[in-house]
Amino acid sequence: QAQLVESGGGLVLPGGSLRLSCAASGRTFSSGAMAWFRQAPGKEREFVAAIKWSSGSTYYADSVKGRFTISRDNAKNTVYLQMNSLKPEDSAVYYCAADLSGRAYFRFSNPLLYDYWGQGTQVTVSS
């Protein structure tokens, strides 16, 4: 059974930065993909970014392109989300998700294609 644990959320001023971490354990994450989603109150869960474990190829939602960077450390089984130039509309609970088989390659933005989820970490952007 895989386990994903997010950390790094918090309160930040508009224009500020945060780095989220997602530590994966319990399985070997050498294939498939990892992704970040977010969910604001009253809204559906929204795709943010994804990265393929093997190649490191990255994919982003248009709303965060150029501001957020997803990366991975294979040795630590950890995925990061560097968030810069944060806006109030980025406020949400951020979730890490793992796809073990690669089926998410067909559509990274579909949360149903992921096998495991973390508990989420709150990000609040406010002055």
MMTF fields as JSON, N, C-alpha, C and O atoms, coordinates in Angstrom:
{
  "mmtfVersion": "1.0.0",
  "mmtfProducer": "UNKNOWN",
  "numBonds": 507,
  "numAtoms": 508,
  "numGroups": 127,
  "numChains": 1,
  "numModels": 1,
  "chainsPerModel": [1],
  "groupsPerChain": [127],
  "chainIdList": ["A"],
  "bondAtomList": [4, 2, 8, 6, 12, 10, 16, 14, 20, 18, 24, 22, 28, 26, 32, 30, 36, 34, 40, 38, 44, 42, 48, 46, 52, 50, 56, 54, 60, 58, 64, 62, 68, 66, 72, 70, 76, 74, 80, 78, 84, 82, 88, 86, 92, 90, 96, 94, 100, 98, 104, 102, 108, 106, 112, 110, 116, 114, 120, 118, 124, 122, 128, 126, 132, 130, 136, 134, 140, 138, 144, 142, 148, 146, 152, 150, 156, 154, 160, 158, 164, 162, 168, 166, 172, 170, 176, 174, 180, 178, 184, 182, 188, 186, 192, 190, 196, 194, 200, 198, 204, 202, 208, 206, 212, 210, 216, 214, 220, 218, 224, 222, 228, 226, 232, 230, 236, 234, 240, 238, 244, 242, 248, 246, 252, 250, 256, 254, 260, 258, 264, 262, 268, 266, 272, 270, 276, 274, 280, 278, 284, 282, 288, 286, 292, 290, 296, 294, 300, 298, 304, 302, 308, 306, 312, 310, 316, 314, 320, 318, 324, 322, 328, 326, 332, 330, 336, 334, 340, 338, 344, 342, 348, 346, 352, 350, 356, 354, 360, 358, 364, 362, 368, 366, 372, 370, 376, 374, 380, 378, 384, 382, 388, 386, 392, 390, 396, 394, 400, 398, 404, 402, 408, 406, 412, 410, 416, 414, 420, 418, 424, 422, 428, 426, 432, 430, 436, 434, 440, 438, 444, 442, 448, 446, 452, 450, 456, 454, 460, 458, 464, 462, 468, 466, 472, 470, 476, 474, 480, 478, 484, 482, 488, 486, 492, 490, 496, 494, 500, 498, 504, 502],
  "bondOrderList": [1, 1, 1, 1, 1, 1, 1, 1, 1, 1, 1, 1, 1, 1, 1, 1, 1, 1, 1, 1, 1, 1, 1, 1, 1, 1, 1, 1, 1, 1, 1, 1, 1, 1, 1, 1, 1, 1, 1, 1, 1, 1, 1, 1, 1, 1, 1, 1, 1, 1, 1, 1, 1, 1, 1, 1, 1, 1, 1, 1, 1, 1, 1, 1, 1, 1, 1, 1, 1, 1, 1, 1, 1, 1, 1, 1, 1, 1, 1, 1, 1, 1, 1, 1, 1, 1, 1, 1, 1, 1, 1, 1, 1, 1, 1, 1, 1, 1, 1, 1, 1, 1, 1, 1, 1, 1, 1, 1, 1, 1, 1, 1, 1, 1, 1, 1, 1, 1, 1, 1, 1, 1, 1, 1, 1, 1],
  "groupList": [{"groupName": "GLN", "atomNameList": ["N", "CA", "C", "O"], "elementList": ["N", "C", "C", "O"], "formalChargeList": [0, 0, 0, 0], "bondAtomList": [1, 0, 2, 1, 3, 2], "bondOrderList": [1, 1, 2], "singleLetterCode": "Q", "chemCompType": "L-PEPTIDE LINKING"}, {"groupName": "ALA", "atomNameList": ["N", "CA", "C", "O"], "elementList": ["N", "C", "C", "O"], "formalChargeList": [0, 0, 0, 0], "bondAtomList": [1, 0, 2, 1, 3, 2], "bondOrderList": [1, 1, 2], "singleLetterCode": "A", "chemCompType": "L-PEPTIDE LINKING"}, {"groupName": "LEU", "atomNameList": ["N", "CA", "C", "O"], "elementList": ["N", "C", "C", "O"], "formalChargeList": [0, 0, 0, 0], "bondAtomList": [1, 0, 2, 1, 3, 2], "bondOrderList": [1, 1, 2], "singleLetterCode": "L", "chemCompType": "L-PEPTIDE LINKING"}, {"groupName": "VAL", "atomNameList": ["N", "CA", "C", "O"], "elementList": ["N", "C", "C", "O"], "formalChargeList": [0, 0, 0, 0], "bondAtomList": [1, 0, 2, 1, 3, 2], "bondOrderList": [1, 1, 2], "singleLetterCode": "V", "chemCompType": "L-PEPTIDE LINKING"}, {"groupName": "GLU", "atomNameList": ["N", "CA", "C", "O"], "elementList": ["N", "C", "C", "O"], "formalChargeList": [0, 0, 0, 0], "bondAtomList": [1, 0, 2, 1, 3, 2], "bondOrderList": [1, 1, 2], "singleLetterCode": "E", "chemCompType": "L-PEPTIDE LINKING"}, {"groupName": "SER", "atomNameList": ["N", "CA", "C", "O"], "elementList": ["N", "C", "C", "O"], "formalChargeList": [0, 0, 0, 0], "bondAtomList": [1, 0, 2, 1, 3, 2], "bondOrderList": [1, 1, 2], "singleLetterCode": "S", "chemCompType": "L-PEPTIDE LINKING"}, {"groupName": "GLY", "atomNameList": ["N", "CA", "C", "O"], "elementList": ["N", "C", "C", "O"], "formalChargeList": [0, 0, 0, 0], "bondAtomList": [1, 0, 2, 1, 3, 2], "bondOrderList": [1, 1, 2], "singleLetterCode": "G", "chemCompType": "PEPTIDE LINKING"}, {"groupName": "PRO", "atomNameList": ["N", "CA", "C", "O"], "elementList": ["N", "C", "C", "O"], "formalChargeList": [0, 0, 0, 0], "bondAtomList": [1, 0, 2, 1, 3, 2], "bondOrderList": [1, 1, 2], "singleLetterCode": "P", "chemCompType": "L-PEPTIDE LINKING"}, {"groupName": "ARG", "atomNameList": ["N", "CA", "C", "O"], "elementList": ["N", "C", "C", "O"], "formalChargeList": [0, 0, 0, 0], "bondAtomList": [1, 0, 2, 1, 3, 2], "bondOrderList": [1, 1, 2], "singleLetterCode": "R", "chemCompType": "L-PEPTIDE LINKING"}, {"groupName": "CYS", "atomNameList": ["N", "CA", "C", "O"], "elementList": ["N", "C", "C", "O"], "formalChargeList": [0, 0, 0, 0], "bondAtomList": [1, 0, 2, 1, 3, 2], "bondOrderList": [1, 1, 2], "singleLetterCode": "C", "chemCompType": "L-PEPTIDE LINKING"}, {"groupName": "THR", "atomNameList": ["N", "CA", "C", "O"], "elementList": ["N", "C", "C", "O"], "formalChargeList": [0, 0, 0, 0], "bondAtomList": [1, 0, 2, 1, 3, 2], "bondOrderList": [1, 1, 2], "singleLetterCode": "T", "chemCompType": "L-PEPTIDE LINKING"}, {"groupName": "PHE", "atomNameList": ["N", "CA", "C", "O"], "elementList": ["N", "C", "C", "O"], "formalChargeList": [0, 0, 0, 0], "bondAtomList": [1, 0, 2, 1, 3, 2], "bondOrderList": [1, 1, 2], "singleLetterCode": "F", "chemCompType": "L-PEPTIDE LINKING"}, {"groupName": "MET", "atomNameList": ["N", "CA", "C", "O"], "elementList": ["N", "C", "C", "O"], "formalChargeList": [0, 0, 0, 0], "bondAtomList": [1, 0, 2, 1, 3, 2], "bondOrderList": [1, 1, 2], "singleLetterCode": "M", "chemCompType": "L-PEPTIDE LINKING"}, {"groupName": "TRP", "atomNameList": ["N", "CA", "C", "O"], "elementList": ["N", "C", "C", "O"], "formalChargeList": [0, 0, 0, 0], "bondAtomList": [1, 0, 2, 1, 3, 2], "bondOrderList": [1, 1, 2], "singleLetterCode": "W", "chemCompType": "L-PEPTIDE LINKING"}, {"groupName": "LYS", "atomNameList": ["N", "CA", "C", "O"], "elementList": ["N", "C", "C", "O"], "formalChargeList": [0, 0, 0, 0], "bondAtomList": [1, 0, 2, 1, 3, 2], "bondOrderList": [1, 1, 2], "singleLetterCode": "K", "chemCompType": "L-PEPTIDE LINKING"}, {"groupName": "ILE", "atomNameList": ["N", "CA", "C", "O"], "elementList": ["N", "C", "C", "O"], "formalChargeList": [0, 0, 0, 0], "bondAtomList": [1, 0, 2, 1, 3, 2], "bondOrderList": [1, 1, 2], "singleLetterCode": "I", "chemCompType": "L-PEPTIDE LINKING"}, {"groupName": "TYR", "atomNameList": ["N", "CA", "C", "O"], "elementList": ["N", "C", "C", "O"], "formalChargeList": [0, 0, 0, 0], "bondAtomList": [1, 0, 2, 1, 3, 2], "bondOrderList": [1, 1, 2], "singleLetterCode": "Y", "chemCompType": "L-PEPTIDE LINKING"}, {"groupName": "ASP", "atomNameList": ["N", "CA", "C", "O"], "elementList": ["N", "C", "C", "O"], "formalChargeList": [0, 0, 0, 0], "bondAtomList": [1, 0, 2, 1, 3, 2], "bondOrderList": [1, 1, 2], "singleLetterCode": "D", "chemCompType": "L-PEPTIDE LINKING"}, {"groupName": "ASN", "atomNameList": ["N", "CA", "C", "O"], "elementList": ["N", "C", "C", "O"], "formalChargeList": [0, 0, 0, 0], "bondAtomList": [1, 0, 2, 1, 3, 2], "bondOrderList": [1, 1, 2], "singleLetterCode": "N", "chemCompType": "L-PEPTIDE LINKING"}],
  "groupTypeList": [0, 1, 0, 2, 3, 4, 5, 6, 6, 6, 2, 3, 2, 7, 6, 6, 5, 2, 8, 2, 5, 9, 1, 1, 5, 6, 8, 10, 11, 5, 5, 6, 1, 12, 1, 13, 11, 8, 0, 1, 7, 6, 14, 4, 8, 4, 11, 3, 1, 1, 15, 14, 13, 5, 5, 6, 5, 10, 16, 16, 1, 17, 5, 3, 14, 6, 8, 11, 10, 15, 5, 8, 17, 18, 1, 14, 18, 10, 3, 16, 2, 0, 12, 18, 5, 2, 14, 7, 4, 17, 5, 1, 3, 16, 16, 9, 1, 1, 17, 2, 5, 6, 8, 1, 16, 11, 8, 11, 5, 18, 7, 2, 2, 16, 17, 16, 13, 6, 0, 6, 10, 0, 3, 10, 3, 5, 5],
  "groupIdList": [1, 2, 3, 4, 5, 6, 7, 8, 9, 10, 11, 12, 13, 14, 15, 16, 17, 18, 19, 20, 21, 22, 23, 24, 25, 26, 27, 28, 29, 30, 31, 32, 33, 34, 35, 36, 37, 38, 39, 40, 41, 42, 43, 44, 45, 46, 47, 48, 49, 50, 51, 52, 53, 54, 55, 56, 57, 58, 59, 60, 61, 62, 63, 64, 65, 66, 67, 68, 69, 70, 71, 72, 73, 74, 75, 76, 77, 78, 79, 80, 81, 82, 83, 84, 85, 86, 87, 88, 89, 90, 91, 92, 93, 94, 95, 96, 97, 98, 99, 100, 101, 102, 103, 104, 105, 106, 107, 108, 109, 110, 111, 112, 113, 114, 115, 116, 117, 118, 119, 120, 121, 122, 123, 124, 125, 126, 127],
  "secStructList": [7, 7, 3, 3, 3, 3, 3, 7, 7, 3, 3, 3, 7, 6, 6, 7, 7, 3, 3, 3, 3, 3, 3, 3, 3, 1, 1, 7, 7, 1, 1, 1, 3, 3, 3, 3, 3, 3, 3, 7, 6, 6, 1, 7, 7, 3, 3, 3, 3, 3, 3, 3, 6, 6, 6, 7, 7, 3, 3, 3, 7, 6, 6, 6, 6, 6, 6, 3, 3, 3, 3, 3, 3, 4, 4, 4, 6, 3, 3, 3, 3, 3, 3, 7, 1, 7, 7, 4, 4, 4, 7, 3, 3, 3, 3, 3, 3, 3, 3, 1, 1, 1, 4, 4, 4, 4, 7, 6, 6, 7, 4, 4, 4, 7, 1, 3, 3, 7, 7, 7, 3, 3, 3, 3, 3, 7, 7],
  "xCoordList": [0.842, 0.0, 0.884, 1.741, 0.685, 1.484, 0.923, -0.274, 1.801, 1.389, 2.04, 3.228, 1.254, 1.743, 1.515, 0.416, 2.556, 2.452, 2.93, 4.098, 2.01, 2.346, 2.799, 2.425, 3.611, 4.028, 4.413, 4.588, 4.543, 5.022, 3.97, 4.297, 2.716, 1.685, 1.774, 2.542, 0.97, 0.965, 0.325, -0.328, 0.523, -0.009, 1.115, 2.213, 0.832, 1.849, 1.195, 0.016, 1.957, 1.459, 1.369, 2.124, 0.46, 0.431, 1.796, 2.446, 2.219, 3.54, 4.623, 5.748, 4.295, 5.263, 5.423, 4.849, 6.227, 6.542, 6.377, 6.504, 6.091, 6.055, 6.559, 6.454, 7.112, 7.476, 6.783, 6.98, 5.978, 5.304, 6.125, 6.79, 6.066, 6.738, 5.723, 4.75, 5.97, 5.131, 6.071, 6.73, 6.12, 6.976, 6.167, 5.129, 6.655, 5.961, 6.674, 7.904, 5.899, 6.488, 5.572, 4.412, 6.105, 5.304, 5.313, 4.933, 5.746, 5.825, 7.062, 7.649, 7.448, 8.54, 7.958, 7.164, 8.368, 7.827, 8.83, 9.478, 8.965, 9.904, 9.19, 9.824, 7.906, 7.137, 5.883, 5.664, 5.1, 3.895, 4.194, 5.169, 3.344, 3.458, 2.995, 2.285, 3.415, 2.956, 2.348, 2.775, 1.36, 0.689, 0.285, 0.185, 0.057, -0.531, -1.888, -2.033, -2.867, -4.18, -4.466, -3.772, -5.476, -5.888, -7.403, -8.063, -7.933, -9.373, -9.677, -9.295, -10.366, -10.815, -12.232, -12.944, -12.658, -14.007, -15.079, -15.093, -15.977, -17.08, -16.725, -17.564, -15.474, -15.047, -14.597, -14.308, -14.545, -14.077, -12.553, -11.85, -12.076, -10.63, -10.043, -10.565, -8.961, -8.386, -6.947, -6.149, -6.629, -5.272, -4.342, -4.691, -3.143, -2.143, -0.925, -0.547, -0.318, 0.901, 1.13, 0.633, 1.905, 2.244, 3.66, 4.196, 4.252, 5.596, 5.694, 5.208, 6.318, 6.544, 7.775, 8.808, 7.66, 8.778, 10.012, 11.127, 9.804, 10.955, 11.684, 12.909, 10.954, 11.593, 11.739, 12.592, 10.9, 10.913, 10.138, 10.168, 9.45, 8.65, 7.56, 6.971, 7.309, 6.37, 5.202, 5.309, 4.099, 2.868, 2.186, 2.16, 1.633, 1.053, -0.313, -0.609, -1.13, -2.361, -1.999, -1.012, -2.786, -2.5, -2.45, -1.693, -3.254, -3.359, -2.085, -1.899, -1.204, 0.013, 1.289, 2.391, 1.144, 2.315, 3.157, 2.637, 4.46, 5.367, 5.543, 6.455, 4.689, 4.789, 5.137, 5.858, 4.622, 4.846, 5.804, 5.834, 6.585, 7.497, 7.386, 7.544, 7.116, 7.082, 8.4, 8.941, 8.911, 10.167, 10.125, 9.231, 11.109, 11.127, 12.556, 13.514, 12.664, 13.933, 13.712, 13.137, 14.169, 13.911, 14.499, 13.893, 15.671, 16.331, 15.537, 15.56, 14.833, 14.054, 12.584, 11.804, 12.191, 10.775, 9.908, 8.852, 10.381, 9.706, 9.473, 10.324, 8.307, 7.947, 7.734, 7.216, 8.135, 8.043, 7.178, 7.051, 6.599, 5.905, 6.383, 5.99, 7.229, 7.69, 6.673, 6.395, 6.124, 5.08, 5.588, 5.874, 5.701, 6.157, 5.048, 4.067, 5.221, 4.245, 2.823, 1.918, 2.649, 1.354, 0.281, 0.541, -0.927, -2.079, -3.149, -3.155, -4.035, -5.109, -5.913, -6.376, -6.074, -6.841, -6.101, -6.677, -4.844, -4.119, -4.448, -4.048, -5.163, -5.516, -6.389, -7.405, -5.985, -6.715, -6.008, -4.921, -6.636, -5.941, -5.255, -5.895, -3.973, -3.191, -2.968, -2.548, -3.263, -3.153, -2.111, -2.002, -1.365, -0.428, -1.122, -1.866, -0.881, -1.504, -0.475, 0.435, -0.629, 0.305, -0.425, -1.443, 0.12, -0.335, 0.777, 1.878, 0.521, 1.575, 1.781, 2.844, 0.811, 0.881, 1.128, 1.478, 0.952, 1.109, -0.192, -0.187, -1.313, -2.576, -2.927, -3.692, -2.375, -2.646, -1.975, -2.292, -1.039, -0.373, -1.399, -1.171, -2.537, -3.521, -4.227, -4.66, -4.345, -4.991, -4.593, -5.263, -3.548, -3.046, -4.067, -4.039, -4.964, -5.908, -7.085, -7.89, -7.194, -8.317, -7.965, -7.148, -8.561, -8.204, -8.55, -7.989, -9.46, -9.856, -8.757, -8.837, -7.741, -6.674, -5.52, -4.52, -5.649, -4.592, -4.977, -6.148, -3.957, -4.198, -4.17, -4.907, -3.332, -3.182, -3.183, -2.771, -3.664, -3.743, -3.201, -3.307, -2.617, -2.226, -3.393, -4.503, -3.122, -4.181, -4.416, -5.429, -3.501, -3.651, -2.93, -2.735, -2.54, -1.916, -2.509, -2.655, -2.848, -3.538, -2.551, -1.511, -2.885, -2.141, -3.102, -4.154, -2.735, -3.558, -2.704, -1.652, -3.175, -2.478, -3.35, -4.42, -2.876, -3.693, -2.82, -1.766, -3.285, -2.589, -3.25, -2.797],
  "yCoordList": [-1.184, 0.0, 1.243, 1.393, 2.123, 3.341, 4.398, 4.43, 5.249, 6.369, 7.634, 7.646, 8.7, 10.0, 11.003, 11.099, 11.75, 12.735, 14.079, 14.239, 15.055, 16.405, 17.257, 17.014, 18.257, 19.243, 20.52, 20.532, 21.602, 22.849, 23.925, 25.038, 23.609, 24.627, 25.695, 25.572, 26.752, 27.816, 29.067, 29.059, 30.151, 31.467, 32.287, 32.367, 32.895, 33.676, 34.917, 34.9, 35.968, 37.21, 37.059, 36.286, 37.783, 37.781, 38.163, 39.093, 37.421, 37.631, 36.789, 36.732, 36.139, 35.316, 33.924, 33.594, 33.109, 31.767, 30.739, 31.043, 29.522, 28.367, 27.165, 27.114, 26.19, 24.927, 23.798, 23.605, 23.064, 21.897, 20.647, 20.537, 19.707, 18.426, 17.301, 17.411, 16.225, 15.026, 13.826, 13.449, 13.24, 12.083, 10.81, 10.613, 9.955, 8.71, 7.522, 7.468, 6.577, 5.393, 4.19, 4.338, 3.01, 1.804, 1.09, -0.078, 1.786, 1.172, 1.714, 2.709, 1.057, 1.557, 2.441, 2.0, 3.697, 4.666, 4.894, 5.94, 3.941, 4.073, 4.277, 4.604, 4.09, 4.303, 5.093, 5.438, 5.363, 6.135, 7.612, 8.125, 8.29, 9.73, 10.182, 9.47, 11.382, 12.05, 13.372, 13.981, 13.81, 15.054, 15.82, 15.273, 17.107, 17.963, 18.443, 18.879, 18.35, 18.911, 19.893, 19.902, 20.706, 21.604, 21.724, 21.534, 22.044, 22.2, 23.345, 23.325, 24.341, 25.474, 25.202, 24.398, 25.859, 25.636, 25.876, 26.914, 24.908, 25.044, 24.789, 24.958, 24.379, 24.129, 22.682, 21.989, 22.243, 20.893, 20.823, 21.83, 19.597, 19.4, 19.73, 19.301, 20.489, 21.035, 20.561, 20.585, 20.13, 19.726, 20.926, 22.01, 20.719, 21.789, 21.434, 22.188, 20.292, 19.909, 18.411, 17.786, 17.842, 16.424, 16.211, 17.018, 15.103, 14.761, 13.246, 12.494, 12.812, 11.378, 10.963, 11.631, 9.855, 9.412, 9.091, 9.473, 8.384, 7.874, 8.972, 9.064, 9.797, 10.775, 12.15, 12.942, 12.431, 13.767, 14.791, 15.982, 14.345, 15.278, 15.893, 15.22, 17.173, 17.905, 18.479, 18.737, 18.669, 19.163, 20.089, 19.814, 21.192, 22.198, 22.658, 22.655, 23.051, 23.757, 25.15, 25.729, 25.691, 27.022, 28.079, 29.045, 27.895, 28.903, 29.031, 30.037, 28.034, 28.079, 28.06, 28.179, 27.911, 27.818, 29.075, 30.189, 28.897, 30.017, 30.482, 31.257, 30.025, 30.414, 29.226, 29.378, 28.045, 26.85, 25.912, 25.858, 25.176, 24.176, 22.887, 22.885, 21.791, 20.48, 19.777, 19.853, 19.094, 18.361, 17.116, 16.959, 16.225, 15.005, 14.659, 15.013, 13.956, 13.404, 11.907, 11.422, 11.177, 9.738, 9.01, 8.077, 9.437, 8.758, 8.9, 8.012, 10.017, 10.254, 9.919, 10.038, 9.497, 9.23, 10.432, 10.292, 11.597, 12.842, 13.717, 13.832, 14.322, 15.265, 16.632, 16.736, 17.666, 19.025, 19.88, 19.601, 20.901, 21.916, 23.281, 23.747, 23.904, 25.254, 26.237, 26.243, 27.061, 28.007, 29.423, 29.828, 30.169, 31.549, 32.479, 32.048, 33.749, 34.768, 34.35, 34.404, 33.943, 33.421, 34.499, 35.667, 34.074, 34.954, 34.458, 33.282, 35.329, 34.879, 33.712, 32.846, 33.69, 32.604, 31.261, 30.237, 31.254, 29.997, 29.34, 28.202, 30.039, 29.495, 28.26, 28.288, 27.182, 25.92, 24.88, 25.124, 23.731, 22.566, 21.88, 21.56, 21.659, 21.041, 19.557, 19.204, 18.713, 17.264, 16.696, 17.11, 15.751, 14.988, 13.69, 13.1, 13.244, 12.022, 11.182, 11.712, 9.866, 8.947, 8.02, 7.413, 7.933, 6.976, 5.952, 6.304, 4.715, 3.701, 3.016, 2.44, 3.061, 2.273, 3.08, 2.52, 4.396, 5.219, 5.515, 6.164, 5.052, 5.306, 6.789, 7.238, 7.565, 8.998, 9.732, 10.889, 9.053, 9.68, 10.144, 11.119, 9.434, 9.772, 11.08, 11.794, 11.395, 12.629, 12.943, 12.507, 13.67, 13.983, 14.709, 14.598, 15.448, 16.27, 15.497, 16.064, 14.205, 13.406, 12.761, 11.841, 13.218, 12.668, 11.182, 10.504, 10.676, 9.274, 8.316, 7.119, 8.816, 7.968, 7.775, 7.141, 8.309, 8.194, 7.149, 6.979, 6.46, 5.334, 5.73, 5.167, 6.685, 7.062, 8.579, 9.31, 9.025, 10.457, 10.729, 9.901, 11.914, 12.364, 13.015, 13.101, 13.471, 14.048, 15.527, 16.089, 16.153, 17.552, 18.493, 18.193, 19.637, 20.69, 22.026, 22.295, 22.856, 24.116, 25.186, 25.385, 25.866, 27.036, 28.218, 28.169, 29.27, 30.471, 31.654, 31.923, 32.36, 33.539, 34.752, 34.938, 35.556, 36.663, 37.732, 37.451, 38.979, 40.078, 40.427, 41.337],
  "zCoordList": [0.0, 0.0, 0.0, 0.871, -0.957, -1.037, -0.11, 0.176, 0.347, 1.18, 0.657, 0.335, 0.574, 0.121, 1.232, 1.778, 1.567, 2.644, 2.124, 1.77, 2.081, 1.635, 2.808, 3.955, 2.498, 3.487, 2.762, 1.544, 3.533, 2.965, 2.752, 2.34, 3.026, 2.867, 3.946, 4.9, 3.778, 4.76, 4.227, 3.183, 4.961, 4.602, 3.98, 4.529, 2.83, 2.143, 1.535, 1.184, 1.416, 0.804, -0.711, -1.3, -1.342, -2.812, -3.378, -2.901, -4.413, -4.98, -4.334, -4.831, -3.237, -2.535, -3.121, -4.159, -2.423, -2.906, -1.796, -0.61, -2.216, -1.325, -2.098, -3.323, -1.371, -1.989, -1.252, -0.053, -1.979, -1.423, -1.702, -2.732, -0.765, -0.935, -0.788, -0.042, -1.511, -1.414, -1.307, -2.276, -0.125, 0.109, -0.091, 0.539, -0.973, -1.296, -0.655, -0.628, -0.141, 0.466, 0.254, -0.129, 0.506, 0.44, -0.893, -0.977, -1.942, -3.27, -3.978, -3.55, -5.054, -5.882, -6.963, -7.794, -6.937, -7.89, -9.006, -9.05, -9.899, -11.011, -12.338, -13.342, -12.35, -13.575, -13.217, -12.056, -14.185, -13.939, -13.78, -14.328, -13.024, -12.894, -11.52, -10.81, -11.171, -9.958, -10.372, -11.353, -9.63, -9.981, -8.734, -7.636, -8.947, -7.926, -8.428, -9.57, -7.55, -7.78, -6.65, -5.633, -6.833, -5.758, -5.758, -6.78, -4.587, -4.453, -3.509, -2.339, -4.032, -3.233, -2.741, -3.343, -1.656, -1.132, -2.182, -2.845, -2.327, -3.262, -4.71, -5.595, -4.966, -6.352, -6.515, -5.539, -7.764, -8.058, -7.941, -8.024, -7.747, -7.701, -9.076, -10.105, -9.076, -10.307, -10.49, -9.553, -11.709, -12.036, -12.004, -12.471, -11.443, -11.382, -12.235, -13.132, -11.952, -12.668, -12.508, -11.572, -13.457, -13.401, -13.911, -14.67, -13.476, -13.918, -14.073, -13.228, -15.147, -15.35, -14.54, -14.587, -13.794, -12.969, -13.805, -13.451, -14.924, -15.672, -16.448, -16.376, -17.183, -18.067, -17.432, -17.835, -16.434, -15.85, -16.67, -16.358, -17.708, -18.508, -17.627, -16.782, -17.842, -16.994, -17.791, -18.99, -17.099, -17.713, -16.712, -15.512, -17.222, -16.332, -16.813, -18.008, -15.86, -16.193, -16.674, -16.219, -17.587, -18.129, -17.025, -17.121, -15.981, -14.925, -14.1, -13.416, -14.148, -13.325, -14.17, -13.633, -15.474, -16.351, -16.233, -16.306, -16.051, -15.908, -14.475, -14.186, -13.576, -12.159, -11.263, -10.278, -11.608, -10.796, -11.529, -12.758, -10.736, -11.297, -10.506, -9.285, -11.2, -10.564, -10.836, -11.939, -9.822, -9.971, -9.095, -8.262, -9.293, -8.488, -8.11, -8.798, -6.994, -6.546, -6.441, -5.466, -7.45, -7.497, -6.292, -5.767, -5.861, -4.739, -3.453, -2.601, -3.313, -2.094, -2.272, -1.327, -3.489, -3.763, -3.383, -2.767, -3.764, -3.367, -4.592, -5.474, -4.616, -5.675, -5.036, -3.924, -5.745, -5.233, -6.156, -7.348, -5.593, -6.373, -5.884, -4.815, -6.681, -6.378, -6.934, -8.133, -6.062, -6.463, -6.262, -5.135, -7.332, -7.295, -7.763, -8.368, -7.473, -7.892, -7.538, -8.371, -6.313, -5.884, -5.889, -5.598, -6.226, -6.29, -5.314, -4.949, -4.899, -3.996, -4.576, -3.834, -5.883, -6.5, -6.479, -6.848, -6.055, -5.875, -4.528, -4.28, -3.676, -2.36, -2.513, -3.206, -1.863, -1.969, -1.104, -0.581, -0.965, -0.423, -1.594, -2.597, -1.466, -2.532, -2.199, -1.097, -3.18, -3.023, -3.983, -5.137, -3.474, -4.282, -4.704, -3.92, -5.94, -6.443, -7.184, -7.823, -7.092, -7.746, -8.715, -8.383, -9.904, -10.916, -11.072, -11.496, -10.745, -10.735, -12.08, -12.311, -12.96, -14.193, -15.444, -16.483, -15.364, -16.559, -17.27, -18.316, -16.726, -17.415, -17.419, -18.273, -16.468, -16.448, -17.601, -17.874, -18.285, -19.428, -20.459, -21.174, -20.533, -21.543, -21.219, -22.124, -19.948, -19.537, -18.097, -17.161, -17.92, -16.581, -15.723, -14.497, -16.349, -15.598, -15.011, -14.273, -15.333, -14.842, -13.507, -13.475, -12.401, -11.093, -10.941, -10.08, -11.761, -11.656, -12.103, -11.825, -12.787, -13.324, -12.343, -12.68, -11.15, -10.147, -9.1, -8.763, -8.6, -7.697, -6.22, -5.412, -5.873, -4.47, -4.334, -5.234, -3.168, -2.868, -1.473, -0.568, -1.326, -0.01, 0.712, 0.186, 1.925, 2.755, 2.457, 2.875, 1.747, 1.369, 2.316, 3.494, 1.776, 2.577, 2.146, 0.953, 3.123, 2.85, 2.407, 3.034, 1.331, 0.865, 0.855, 0.217, 1.559, 1.617, 1.187, 1.767, 0.159, -0.35, -0.029, -0.607, 0.888, 1.361, 1.978, 2.548, 1.851, 2.499, 3.828, 4.523]
}
